[in-house]
């Protein structure tokens, strides 16, 4: 193998390493973004579950009051 072939192979290797480094950087950024989205969705889910529980408790209280009124009439 002559020197020009070695240099060409070395340049190809450098190019491939640069490409892999860029891909790794993009994947890390995407991963960071997905983790942030997951945290946001988890917070939204917790808030919705709390609202749902509050609504359920209010409905149960109304039903209990209606039953109480029904029994007194």
C-alpha positions in Angstrom: 0.0 0.0 0.0 1.5 3.3 -0.9 1.3 6.5 1.0 -1.6 8.1 -0.9 -3.8 5.0 -0.2 -2.9 5.2 3.5 -3.8 8.9 3.6 -7.0 8.2 1.8 -7.9 5.5 4.3 -6.9 7.7 7.2 -9.1 10.5 5.8 -12.0 8.2 5.4 -11.6 7.0 9.0 -11.4 10.6 10.2 -14.6 11.5 8.2 -16.4 8.5 9.7 -15.3 9.4 13.2 -16.5 12.9 12.7 -19.8 11.6 11.4 -20.2 9.3 14.4 -19.4 12.2 16.8 -22.0 14.4 15.2 -24.6 11.6 15.3 -23.8 11.0 18.9 -24.3 14.7 19.7 -27.6 14.8 17.9 -28.8 11.7 19.7 -27.8 13.1 23.1 -29.7 16.3 22.3 -32.7 14.3 21.2 -32.5 12.2 24.3 -32.4 15.3 26.5 -35.4 16.7 24.7 -37.4 13.4 25.1 -36.6 13.3 28.8 -37.8 16.8 29.2 -41.0 16.0 27.3 -41.5 12.9 29.5 -41.1 15.0 32.7 -43.7 17.5 31.3 -46.1 14.8 30.4 -45.7 13.1 33.8 -46.4 16.4 35.6 -49.5 17.0 33.4 -50.7 13.5 34.1 -50.3 14.0 37.8 -52.3 17.3 37.7 -55.1 15.6 35.6 -55.2 12.7 38.1 -55.6 15.1 41.0 -58.4 17.0 39.2 -60.1 13.8 38.4 -59.9 12.7 42.0 -61.3 16.1 43.1 -64.2 15.8 40.6 -64.9 12.3 41.8 -65.0 13.4 45.4 -67.4 16.2 44.6 -69.7 13.9 42.6 -69.8 11.4 45.4 -70.6 14.2 47.9 -73.4 15.4 45.7 -74.8 11.9 45.4 -74.6 11.5 49.2 -76.5 14.9 49.7 -79.1 13.9 47.2 -79.7 10.6 48.9 -79.9 12.4 52.2 -82.5 14.8 50.8 -84.4 12.0 49.3 -84.6 10.2 52.6 -85.8 13.3 54.5 -88.7 13.9 52.1 
